[in-house]
Amino acid sequence: MSSVRAAVAALVVVAAACSSSPPPPVPEMPTFSVDVEPILLKNCVRCHGAGGTLNADPSSSLPYPPPNGYFDHYADQGNCTPDDAGVIPTDCKLGAASLAPAMKVYVNCDDLPMPPPPAARLSTHDRQVIGNWADEMPPLP
Ligand code: HEC
C-alpha cells in the first residue's frame, strides 16, 4: 500500500515538474512598452522594421517585405501626413500604434495570420494582449 502511495506521490511530482507554468493573466489595459513590444520583437520585427527596414523572408508564405509597419517603435517616424491625393509620403515609417487595429485583425485571421506561415501562430494569450491593446483607442504607449 505504501509503495502504491509512494508511486502516486512520485507521479504527482513528475506531473508538476512537466506542466509548464501557466501564462501570466492577460492585462486589461496593456501598454506597448511592457506588454506588447516584447511580443512584436519576438514575432514580427524581423520583417517589420529590424535594421530600420521592411524585410522579406524568402522562406515565408509571403516572401516579400511588408508594405509598412515598423513594430520596433510605438509612434510614427518621418512625415506621415497624406498628401492631397491621400498618399502617405515614402519617408513615413508607421509605428506600431498606427497599425494596432490592423494588427488585431491580422493576428486573429485564420486564413493567413501574422506572422505568416510556416512561422508558428501567436499564442491565444499574446493575441488577447494585442487585441486588448488595440481596443484602447488610442493604444497606450
Ligand atoms: C515573415 C515576415 C513577416 C512577419 C514575421 C510578420 N509579418 Fe506582417 N506582413 C508581412 C507581409 C509580407 C505583409 C504584407 C501582407 C500582404 O501582402 O497581404 C504583412 C502585413 C502586415 C500588416 C498589414 C500592414 C498594412 O500596412 O496594411 C500587419 C498589420 C501585420 N503584417 C502585422 C504583423 C504582426 C503583428 C506580426 C507579428 C505578430 C507580423 N506582421 C509578422 C510579413 C511579415
Backbone and ligand atoms as CSV (ligand in chain L), in Angstrom:
chain,resi,resn,atom,element,x,y,z
A,1,MET,N,N,0.840,-1.212,0.000
A,1,MET,CA,C,0.000,0.000,0.000
A,1,MET,C,C,0.866,1.250,0.000
A,2,SER,N,N,1.850,1.222,0.909
A,2,SER,CA,C,2.671,2.433,0.985
A,2,SER,C,C,3.480,2.627,-0.292
A,3,SER,N,N,3.815,1.479,-0.955
A,3,SER,CA,C,4.567,1.652,-2.199
A,3,SER,C,C,3.678,2.251,-3.286
A,4,VAL,N,N,2.375,1.877,-3.246
A,4,VAL,CA,C,1.442,2.492,-4.199
A,4,VAL,C,C,1.362,3.995,-3.944
A,5,ARG,N,N,1.249,4.314,-2.668
A,5,ARG,CA,C,1.139,5.740,-2.337
A,5,ARG,C,C,2.413,6.486,-2.772
A,6,ALA,N,N,3.535,5.826,-2.562
A,6,ALA,CA,C,4.793,6.461,-2.976
A,6,ALA,C,C,4.823,6.653,-4.489
A,7,ALA,N,N,4.294,5.636,-5.226
A,7,ALA,CA,C,4.286,5.752,-6.684
A,7,ALA,C,C,3.380,6.902,-7.119
A,8,VAL,N,N,2.218,6.976,-6.463
A,8,VAL,CA,C,1.295,8.073,-6.800
A,8,VAL,C,C,1.959,9.412,-6.502
A,9,ALA,N,N,2.600,9.488,-5.350
A,9,ALA,CA,C,3.256,10.740,-4.985
A,9,ALA,C,C,4.338,11.094,-6.006
A,10,ALA,N,N,5.063,10.065,-6.463
A,10,ALA,CA,C,6.121,10.320,-7.438
A,10,ALA,C,C,5.517,10.838,-8.742
A,11,LEU,N,N,4.378,10.246,-9.145
A,11,LEU,CA,C,3.715,10.683,-10.371
A,11,LEU,C,C,3.289,12.145,-10.274
A,12,VAL,N,N,2.759,12.483,-9.104
A,12,VAL,CA,C,2.309,13.862,-8.913
A,12,VAL,C,C,3.491,14.821,-9.063
A,13,VAL,N,N,4.628,14.416,-8.487
A,13,VAL,CA,C,5.808,15.275,-8.576
A,13,VAL,C,C,6.243,15.429,-10.032
A,14,VAL,N,N,6.245,14.286,-10.778
A,14,VAL,CA,C,6.651,14.355,-12.186
A,14,VAL,C,C,5.693,15.245,-12.965
A,15,ALA,N,N,4.378,15.051,-12.730
A,15,ALA,CA,C,3.396,15.838,-13.468
A,15,ALA,C,C,3.597,17.328,-13.189
A,16,ALA,N,N,3.861,17.654,-11.931
A,16,ALA,CA,C,4.039,19.063,-11.591
A,16,ALA,C,C,5.276,19.623,-12.282
A,17,ALA,N,N,6.311,18.791,-12.376
A,17,ALA,CA,C,7.544,19.273,-12.984
A,17,ALA,C,C,7.381,19.447,-14.494
A,18,CYS,N,N,6.533,18.583,-15.119
A,18,CYS,CA,C,6.395,18.637,-16.572
A,18,CYS,C,C,5.440,19.720,-17.027
A,19,SER,N,N,4.416,20.002,-16.242
A,19,SER,CA,C,3.462,21.002,-16.712
A,19,SER,C,C,4.124,22.369,-16.658
A,20,SER,N,N,4.109,23.057,-17.783
A,20,SER,CA,C,4.748,24.366,-17.804
A,20,SER,C,C,3.883,25.337,-17.007
A,21,SER,N,N,4.491,26.339,-16.462
A,21,SER,CA,C,3.744,27.289,-15.653
A,21,SER,C,C,2.737,28.023,-16.544
A,22,PRO,N,N,1.545,28.302,-16.018
A,22,PRO,CA,C,0.523,28.939,-16.854
A,22,PRO,C,C,0.980,30.331,-17.272
A,23,PRO,N,N,0.520,30.802,-18.452
A,23,PRO,CA,C,0.927,32.140,-18.875
A,23,PRO,C,C,0.370,33.177,-17.907
A,24,PRO,N,N,1.020,34.305,-17.767
A,24,PRO,CA,C,0.506,35.340,-16.880
A,24,PRO,C,C,-0.867,35.793,-17.382
A,25,PRO,N,N,-1.713,36.284,-16.484
A,25,PRO,CA,C,-3.039,36.734,-16.919
A,25,PRO,C,C,-2.925,37.857,-17.961
A,26,VAL,N,N,-3.921,37.934,-18.832
A,26,VAL,CA,C,-3.911,38.975,-19.863
A,26,VAL,C,C,-4.276,40.306,-19.214
A,27,PRO,N,N,-3.407,41.317,-19.322
A,27,PRO,CA,C,-3.745,42.606,-18.718
A,27,PRO,C,C,-4.913,43.264,-19.448
A,28,GLU,N,N,-5.789,43.896,-18.681
A,28,GLU,CA,C,-6.936,44.545,-19.314
A,28,GLU,C,C,-6.530,45.806,-20.054
A,29,MET,N,N,-5.533,46.512,-19.527
A,29,MET,CA,C,-5.061,47.737,-20.173
A,29,MET,C,C,-3.569,47.586,-20.474
A,30,PRO,N,N,-3.225,46.772,-21.472
A,30,PRO,CA,C,-1.805,46.559,-21.759
A,30,PRO,C,C,-1.149,47.838,-22.298
A,31,THR,N,N,0.149,47.945,-22.083
A,31,THR,CA,C,0.894,49.057,-22.668
A,31,THR,C,C,1.873,48.500,-23.694
A,32,PHE,N,N,2.276,49.382,-24.622
A,32,PHE,CA,C,3.234,48.970,-25.642
A,32,PHE,C,C,4.529,48.508,-24.996
A,33,SER,N,N,5.082,49.359,-24.112
A,33,SER,CA,C,6.442,49.097,-23.634
A,33,SER,C,C,6.523,47.851,-22.751
A,34,VAL,N,N,5.494,47.609,-21.936
A,34,VAL,CA,C,5.574,46.480,-21.003
A,34,VAL,C,C,5.044,45.189,-21.628
A,35,ASP,N,N,3.910,45.277,-22.295
A,35,ASP,CA,C,3.197,44.055,-22.692
A,35,ASP,C,C,3.329,43.707,-24.174
A,36,VAL,N,N,3.254,44.695,-25.040
A,36,VAL,CA,C,3.124,44.425,-26.479
A,36,VAL,C,C,4.487,44.363,-27.179
A,37,GLU,N,N,5.363,45.283,-26.845
A,37,GLU,CA,C,6.648,45.333,-27.553
A,37,GLU,C,C,7.409,43.996,-27.491
A,38,PRO,N,N,7.451,43.318,-26.319
A,38,PRO,CA,C,8.176,42.029,-26.303
A,38,PRO,C,C,7.594,41.013,-27.285
A,39,ILE,N,N,6.274,41.009,-27.456
A,39,ILE,CA,C,5.629,40.072,-28.401
A,39,ILE,C,C,6.044,40.426,-29.827
A,40,LEU,N,N,6.041,41.720,-30.138
A,40,LEU,CA,C,6.364,42.154,-31.505
A,40,LEU,C,C,7.843,41.922,-31.815
A,41,LEU,N,N,8.700,42.181,-30.827
A,41,LEU,CA,C,10.142,41.972,-31.052
A,41,LEU,C,C,10.417,40.504,-31.351
A,42,LYS,N,N,9.711,39.630,-30.669
A,42,LYS,CA,C,9.959,38.200,-30.824
A,42,LYS,C,C,9.380,37.662,-32.134
A,43,ASN,N,N,8.230,38.171,-32.561
A,43,ASN,CA,C,7.479,37.520,-33.637
A,43,ASN,C,C,7.330,38.313,-34.922
A,44,CYS,N,N,7.589,39.602,-34.906
A,44,CYS,CA,C,7.198,40.436,-36.041
A,44,CYS,C,C,8.320,41.292,-36.608
A,45,VAL,N,N,9.194,41.777,-35.744
A,45,VAL,CA,C,10.114,42.834,-36.151
A,45,VAL,C,C,11.144,42.370,-37.186
A,46,ARG,N,N,11.432,41.073,-37.244
A,46,ARG,CA,C,12.411,40.635,-38.244
A,46,ARG,C,C,11.953,41.022,-39.652
A,47,CYS,N,N,10.642,41.048,-39.897
A,47,CYS,CA,C,10.121,41.557,-41.173
A,47,CYS,C,C,9.704,43.028,-41.040
A,48,HIS,N,N,9.086,43.348,-39.901
A,48,HIS,CA,C,8.523,44.687,-39.697
A,48,HIS,C,C,9.495,45.580,-38.936
A,49,GLY,N,N,10.594,45.989,-39.560
A,49,GLY,CA,C,11.366,47.083,-39.004
A,49,GLY,C,C,12.758,46.797,-38.495
A,50,ALA,N,N,13.195,45.530,-38.448
A,50,ALA,CA,C,14.552,45.264,-37.968
A,50,ALA,C,C,15.570,45.959,-38.866
A,51,GLY,N,N,16.539,46.625,-38.254
A,51,GLY,CA,C,17.533,47.365,-39.024
A,51,GLY,C,C,16.951,48.616,-39.664
A,52,GLY,N,N,15.780,49.037,-39.187
A,52,GLY,CA,C,15.143,50.225,-39.753
A,52,GLY,C,C,14.511,49.993,-41.112
A,53,THR,N,N,14.376,48.730,-41.512
A,53,THR,CA,C,13.831,48.451,-42.847
A,53,THR,C,C,12.702,47.425,-42.762
A,54,LEU,N,N,11.974,47.305,-43.855
A,54,LEU,CA,C,10.980,46.249,-44.022
A,54,LEU,C,C,11.678,45.117,-44.749
A,55,ASN,N,N,11.588,43.916,-44.196
A,55,ASN,CA,C,12.450,42.830,-44.670
A,55,ASN,C,C,11.653,41.651,-45.216
A,56,ALA,N,N,12.094,41.144,-46.353
A,56,ALA,CA,C,11.486,39.942,-46.917
A,56,ALA,C,C,12.053,38.710,-46.227
A,57,ASP,N,N,11.238,37.672,-46.145
A,57,ASP,CA,C,11.707,36.363,-45.715
A,57,ASP,C,C,11.358,35.388,-46.831
A,58,PRO,N,N,12.339,35.017,-47.656
A,58,PRO,CA,C,12.050,34.166,-48.818
A,58,PRO,C,C,11.465,32.807,-48.453
A,59,SER,N,N,11.666,32.356,-47.192
A,59,SER,CA,C,11.121,31.051,-46.802
A,59,SER,C,C,9.682,31.174,-46.293
A,60,SER,N,N,9.149,32.378,-46.286
A,60,SER,CA,C,7.802,32.597,-45.776
A,60,SER,C,C,6.771,32.381,-46.881
A,61,SER,N,N,5.511,32.195,-46.470
A,61,SER,CA,C,4.429,32.100,-47.453
A,61,SER,C,C,4.138,33.449,-48.098
A,62,LEU,N,N,4.654,34.516,-47.522
A,62,LEU,CA,C,4.605,35.857,-48.144
A,62,LEU,C,C,6.059,36.292,-48.315
A,63,PRO,N,N,6.695,35.911,-49.411
A,63,PRO,CA,C,8.161,36.046,-49.496
A,63,PRO,C,C,8.660,37.436,-49.912
A,64,TYR,N,N,7.844,38.447,-49.632
A,64,TYR,CA,C,8.231,39.823,-49.959
A,64,TYR,C,C,8.101,40.677,-48.699
A,65,PRO,N,N,8.689,41.883,-48.702
A,65,PRO,CA,C,8.609,42.699,-47.484
A,65,PRO,C,C,7.193,43.233,-47.257
A,66,PRO,N,N,6.818,43.491,-45.994
A,66,PRO,CA,C,5.523,44.118,-45.723
A,66,PRO,C,C,5.457,45.518,-46.328
A,67,PRO,N,N,4.251,46.037,-46.565
A,67,PRO,CA,C,4.110,47.369,-47.168
A,67,PRO,C,C,4.501,48.493,-46.216
A,68,ASN,N,N,4.340,48.268,-44.921
A,68,ASN,CA,C,4.671,49.279,-43.922
A,68,ASN,C,C,4.565,48.598,-42.576
A,69,GLY,N,N,4.791,49.351,-41.498
A,69,GLY,CA,C,4.665,48.780,-40.164
A,69,GLY,C,C,6.018,48.475,-39.566
A,70,TYR,N,N,6.506,49.448,-38.783
A,70,TYR,CA,C,7.803,49.327,-38.103
A,70,TYR,C,C,7.497,49.103,-36.632
A,71,PHE,N,N,7.480,47.831,-36.245
A,71,PHE,CA,C,6.908,47.497,-34.941
A,71,PHE,C,C,7.934,47.501,-33.817
A,72,ASP,N,N,9.131,47.991,-34.099
A,72,ASP,CA,C,10.096,48.158,-33.012
A,72,ASP,C,C,9.898,49.496,-32.317
A,73,HIS,N,N,8.977,50.313,-32.807
A,73,HIS,CA,C,8.676,51.549,-32.101
A,73,HIS,C,C,7.179,51.829,-32.107
A,74,TYR,N,N,6.780,52.670,-31.151
A,74,TYR,CA,C,5.351,52.942,-30.922
A,74,TYR,C,C,4.794,53.963,-31.909
A,75,ALA,N,N,5.496,55.095,-32.034
A,75,ALA,CA,C,4.940,56.229,-32.794
A,75,ALA,C,C,5.421,56.216,-34.246
A,76,ASP,N,N,4.698,56.933,-35.089
A,76,ASP,CA,C,5.144,57.100,-36.472
A,76,ASP,C,C,6.458,57.875,-36.507
A,77,GLN,N,N,7.279,57.595,-37.517
A,77,GLN,CA,C,8.503,58.363,-37.740
A,77,GLN,C,C,8.473,58.918,-39.159
A,78,GLY,N,N,9.069,60.109,-39.330
A,78,GLY,CA,C,9.052,60.749,-40.647
A,78,GLY,C,C,7.744,61.476,-40.876
A,79,ASN,N,N,7.511,61.873,-42.117
A,79,ASN,CA,C,6.301,62.613,-42.450
A,79,ASN,C,C,5.202,61.633,-42.861
A,80,CYS,N,N,4.222,61.485,-42.002
A,80,CYS,CA,C,3.155,60.520,-42.267
A,80,CYS,C,C,1.830,61.207,-42.585
A,81,THR,N,N,1.895,62.494,-42.933
A,81,THR,CA,C,0.685,63.209,-43.323
A,81,THR,C,C,0.391,62.937,-44.790
A,82,PRO,N,N,-0.779,62.369,-45.098
A,82,PRO,CA,C,-1.099,62.081,-46.501
A,82,PRO,C,C,-1.121,63.358,-47.338
A,83,ASP,N,N,-0.697,63.260,-48.597
A,83,ASP,CA,C,-0.775,64.420,-49.482
A,83,ASP,C,C,-2.220,64.605,-49.956
A,84,ASP,N,N,-2.427,65.584,-50.846
A,84,ASP,CA,C,-3.792,65.897,-51.275
A,84,ASP,C,C,-4.477,64.699,-51.920
A,85,ALA,N,N,-3.687,63.816,-52.507
A,85,ALA,CA,C,-4.262,62.639,-53.149
A,85,ALA,C,C,-4.444,61.490,-52.151
A,86,GLY,N,N,-4.093,61.746,-50.868
A,86,GLY,CA,C,-4.270,60.709,-49.858
A,86,GLY,C,C,-3.098,59.743,-49.768
A,87,VAL,N,N,-2.009,60.063,-50.478
A,87,VAL,CA,C,-0.856,59.168,-50.482
A,87,VAL,C,C,0.081,59.533,-49.329
A,88,ILE,N,N,0.512,58.544,-48.589
A,88,ILE,CA,C,1.436,58.770,-47.472
A,88,ILE,C,C,2.847,58.895,-48.036
A,89,PRO,N,N,3.599,59.951,-47.648
A,89,PRO,CA,C,4.967,60.133,-48.177
A,89,PRO,C,C,5.841,58.901,-47.931
A,90,THR,N,N,6.795,58.693,-48.813
A,90,THR,CA,C,7.597,57.462,-48.737
A,90,THR,C,C,8.529,57.447,-47.525
A,91,ASP,N,N,8.823,58.611,-46.933
A,91,ASP,CA,C,9.702,58.571,-45.760
A,91,ASP,C,C,8.923,58.301,-44.469
A,92,CYS,N,N,7.646,58.045,-44.581
A,92,CYS,CA,C,6.840,57.737,-43.389
A,92,CYS,C,C,7.076,56.304,-42.953
A,93,LYS,N,N,7.425,56.138,-41.675
A,93,LYS,CA,C,7.513,54.801,-41.086
A,93,LYS,C,C,6.412,54.683,-40.042
A,94,LEU,N,N,5.339,54.010,-40.406
A,94,LEU,CA,C,4.225,53.863,-39.463
A,94,LEU,C,C,4.660,53.013,-38.279
A,95,GLY,N,N,4.464,53.550,-37.077
A,95,GLY,CA,C,4.805,52.807,-35.872
A,95,GLY,C,C,3.698,51.833,-35.493
A,96,ALA,N,N,3.938,51.096,-34.420
A,96,ALA,CA,C,3.008,50.050,-34.004
A,96,ALA,C,C,1.631,50.621,-33.678
A,97,ALA,N,N,1.583,51.809,-33.050
A,97,ALA,CA,C,0.293,52.338,-32.606
A,97,ALA,C,C,-0.654,52.554,-33.788
A,98,SER,N,N,-0.121,53.070,-34.892
A,98,SER,CA,C,-0.989,53.375,-36.037
A,98,SER,C,C,-1.580,52.120,-36.657
A,99,LEU,N,N,-0.900,51.000,-36.527
A,99,LEU,CA,C,-1.389,49.771,-37.151
A,99,LEU,C,C,-2.000,48.806,-36.134
A,100,ALA,N,N,-2.238,49.292,-34.906
A,100,ALA,CA,C,-2.773,48.398,-33.868
A,100,ALA,C,C,-4.082,47.727,-34.291
A,101,PRO,N,N,-5.063,48.485,-34.834
A,101,PRO,CA,C,-6.311,47.803,-35.226
A,101,PRO,C,C,-6.070,46.738,-36.303
A,102,ALA,N,N,-5.189,47.047,-37.266
A,102,ALA,CA,C,-4.888,46.059,-38.306
A,102,ALA,C,C,-4.167,44.852,-37.704
A,103,MET,N,N,-3.289,45.110,-36.742
A,103,MET,CA,C,-2.582,44.010,-36.073
A,103,MET,C,C,-3.557,43.042,-35.439
A,104,LYS,N,N,-4.547,43.598,-34.751
A,104,LYS,CA,C,-5.534,42.755,-34.084
A,104,LYS,C,C,-6.219,41.844,-35.102
A,105,VAL,N,N,-6.559,42.407,-36.273
A,105,VAL,CA,C,-7.227,41.609,-37.310
A,105,VAL,C,C,-6.274,40.546,-37.857
A,106,TYR,N,N,-5.050,40.949,-38.174
A,106,TYR,CA,C,-4.123,40.028,-38.844
A,106,TYR,C,C,-3.692,38.871,-37.933
A,107,VAL,N,N,-3.470,39.130,-36.654
A,107,VAL,CA,C,-3.007,38.023,-35.797
A,107,VAL,C,C,-4.131,37.024,-35.523
A,108,ASN,N,N,-5.390,37.468,-35.717
A,108,ASN,CA,C,-6.525,36.572,-35.476
A,108,ASN,C,C,-7.099,35.974,-36.749
A,109,CYS,N,N,-6.493,36.290,-37.887
A,109,CYS,CA,C,-7.013,35.815,-39.165
A,109,CYS,C,C,-6.621,34.347,-39.353
A,110,ASP,N,N,-7.617,33.486,-39.577
A,110,ASP,CA,C,-7.324,32.060,-39.689
A,110,ASP,C,C,-6.762,31.682,-41.057
A,111,ASP,N,N,-7.097,32.427,-42.106
A,111,ASP,CA,C,-6.630,32.068,-43.454
A,111,ASP,C,C,-5.147,32.353,-43.618
A,112,LEU,N,N,-4.747,33.566,-43.275
A,112,LEU,CA,C,-3.341,33.930,-43.453
A,112,LEU,C,C,-2.936,34.839,-42.306
A,113,PRO,N,N,-2.652,34.206,-41.151
A,113,PRO,CA,C,-2.354,35.016,-39.961
A,113,PRO,C,C,-0.978,35.658,-40.035
A,114,MET,N,N,-0.783,36.671,-39.198
A,114,MET,CA,C,0.552,37.210,-38.946
A,114,MET,C,C,1.051,36.618,-37.638
A,115,PRO,N,N,2.303,36.172,-37.518
A,115,PRO,CA,C,3.268,36.068,-38.607
A,115,PRO,C,C,2.829,35.022,-39.629
A,116,PRO,N,N,3.200,35.218,-40.923
A,116,PRO,CA,C,2.745,34.281,-41.950
A,116,PRO,C,C,3.394,32.905,-41.784
A,117,PRO,N,N,2.660,31.848,-42.135
A,117,PRO,CA,C,3.237,30.502,-42.088
A,117,PRO,C,C,4.490,30.436,-42.970
A,118,PRO,N,N,5.433,29.563,-42.659
A,118,PRO,CA,C,5.391,28.499,-41.661
A,118,PRO,C,C,5.708,28.940,-40.238
A,119,ALA,N,N,5.813,30.231,-39.973
A,119,ALA,CA,C,6.029,30.660,-38.589
A,119,ALA,C,C,4.844,30.227,-37.734
A,120,ALA,N,N,5.107,29.881,-36.485
A,120,ALA,CA,C,4.038,29.454,-35.580
A,120,ALA,C,C,3.106,30.622,-35.292
A,121,ARG,N,N,1.843,30.311,-35.103
A,121,ARG,CA,C,0.867,31.337,-34.732
A,121,ARG,C,C,1.160,31.887,-33.349
A,122,LEU,N,N,0.737,33.110,-33.112
A,122,LEU,CA,C,0.828,33.646,-31.760
A,122,LEU,C,C,-0.069,32.828,-30.833
A,123,SER,N,N,0.347,32.733,-29.581
A,123,SER,CA,C,-0.487,32.044,-28.585
A,123,SER,C,C,-1.773,32.837,-28.386
A,124,THR,N,N,-2.784,32.145,-27.858
A,124,THR,CA,C,-4.040,32.826,-27.532
A,124,THR,C,C,-3.773,33.994,-26.593
A,125,HIS,N,N,-2.902,33.768,-25.630
A,125,HIS,CA,C,-2.559,34.827,-24.671
A,125,HIS,C,C,-2.021,36.067,-25.391
A,126,ASP,N,N,-1.060,35.864,-26.293
A,126,ASP,CA,C,-0.443,37.011,-26.955
A,126,ASP,C,C,-1.438,37.719,-27.882
A,127,ARG,N,N,-2.323,36.932,-28.507
A,127,ARG,CA,C,-3.326,37.563,-29.372
A,127,ARG,C,C,-4.301,38.402,-28.547
A,128,GLN,N,N,-4.619,37.924,-27.346
A,128,GLN,CA,C,-5.525,38.695,-26.487
A,128,GLN,C,C,-4.854,39.980,-25.997
A,129,VAL,N,N,-3.550,39.904,-25.716
A,129,VAL,CA,C,-2.835,41.112,-25.291
A,129,VAL,C,C,-2.906,42.159,-26.408
A,130,ILE,N,N,-2.619,41.746,-27.642
A,130,ILE,CA,C,-2.660,42.694,-28.770
A,130,ILE,C,C,-4.084,43.202,-28.983
A,131,GLY,N,N,-5.073,42.325,-28.842
A,131,GLY,CA,C,-6.465,42.745,-29.021
A,131,GLY,C,C,-6.886,43.782,-27.983
A,132,ASN,N,N,-6.573,43.518,-26.720
A,132,ASN,CA,C,-6.932,44.484,-25.668
A,132,ASN,C,C,-6.211,45.808,-25.878
A,133,TRP,N,N,-4.973,45.719,-26.337
A,133,TRP,CA,C,-4.184,46.935,-26.567
A,133,TRP,C,C,-4.794,47.747,-27.708
A,134,ALA,N,N,-5.133,47.075,-28.797
A,134,ALA,CA,C,-5.705,47.771,-29.954
A,134,ALA,C,C,-7.047,48.404,-29.605
A,135,ASP,N,N,-7.800,47.769,-28.693
A,135,ASP,CA,C,-9.130,48.272,-28.348
A,135,ASP,C,C,-9.081,49.534,-27.499
A,136,GLU,N,N,-7.904,49.902,-26.985
A,136,GLU,CA,C,-7.839,51.046,-26.080
A,136,GLU,C,C,-8.159,52.365,-26.791
A,137,MET,N,N,-7.766,52.493,-28.039
A,137,MET,CA,C,-8.127,53.687,-28.823
A,137,MET,C,C,-7.865,55.004,-28.110
A,138,PRO,N,N,-6.721,55.614,-27.998
A,138,PRO,CA,C,-5.535,55.092,-28.651
A,138,PRO,C,C,-4.832,54.060,-27.779
A,139,PRO,N,N,-4.099,53.131,-28.394
A,139,PRO,CA,C,-3.365,52.151,-27.620
A,139,PRO,C,C,-2.294,52.843,-26.758
A,140,LEU,N,N,-2.142,52.371,-25.527
A,140,LEU,CA,C,-1.237,53.026,-24.584
A,140,LEU,C,C,0.225,52.794,-24.939
A,141,PRO,N,N,1.079,53.835,-24.797
A,141,PRO,CA,C,2.497,53.686,-25.130
A,141,PRO,C,C,3.225,52.735,-24.158
L,1,HEC,C1,C,7.902,36.665,-42.495
L,1,HEC,C2,C,7.751,38.112,-42.439
L,1,HEC,C3,C,6.653,38.672,-41.573
L,1,HEC,C4,C,6.480,38.509,-40.224
L,1,HEC,C5,C,7.346,37.714,-39.260
L,1,HEC,C6,C,5.315,39.294,-39.866
L,1,HEC,N1,N,4.805,39.913,-40.951
L,1,HEC,FE1,FE,3.209,41.174,-41.016
L,1,HEC,N2,N,3.389,41.356,-43.039
L,1,HEC,C7,C,4.309,40.681,-43.813
L,1,HEC,C8,C,3.985,40.858,-45.225
L,1,HEC,C9,C,4.745,40.276,-46.395
L,1,HEC,C10,C,2.829,41.675,-45.262
L,1,HEC,C11,C,2.025,42.102,-46.481
L,1,HEC,C12,C,0.810,41.182,-46.500
L,1,HEC,C13,C,0.100,41.058,-47.807
L,1,HEC,O1,O,0.723,41.170,-48.858
L,1,HEC,O2,O,-1.122,40.781,-47.764
L,1,HEC,C14,C,2.488,41.987,-43.879
L,1,HEC,C15,C,1.439,42.803,-43.479
L,1,HEC,C16,C,1.099,43.078,-42.179
L,1,HEC,C17,C,0.091,44.014,-41.782
L,1,HEC,C18,C,-0.711,44.921,-42.706
L,1,HEC,C19,C,0.127,46.173,-42.940
L,1,HEC,C20,C,-0.579,47.228,-43.712
L,1,HEC,O3,O,0.058,48.273,-43.966
L,1,HEC,O4,O,-1.737,47.061,-44.092
L,1,HEC,C21,C,0.027,43.976,-40.418
L,1,HEC,C22,C,-0.866,44.820,-39.521
L,1,HEC,C23,C,0.991,42.998,-39.971
L,1,HEC,N3,N,1.643,42.481,-41.071
L,1,HEC,C24,C,1.203,42.651,-38.657
L,1,HEC,C25,C,2.146,41.704,-38.246
L,1,HEC,C26,C,2.301,41.305,-36.870
L,1,HEC,C27,C,1.502,41.871,-35.707
L,1,HEC,C28,C,3.301,40.375,-36.856
L,1,HEC,C29,C,3.799,39.608,-35.674
L,1,HEC,C30,C,2.812,39.019,-34.779
L,1,HEC,C31,C,3.761,40.218,-38.209
L,1,HEC,N4,N,3.037,41.027,-39.020
L,1,HEC,C32,C,4.812,39.371,-38.582
L,1,HEC,C33,C,5.383,39.948,-43.343
L,1,HEC,C34,C,5.576,39.558,-42.032
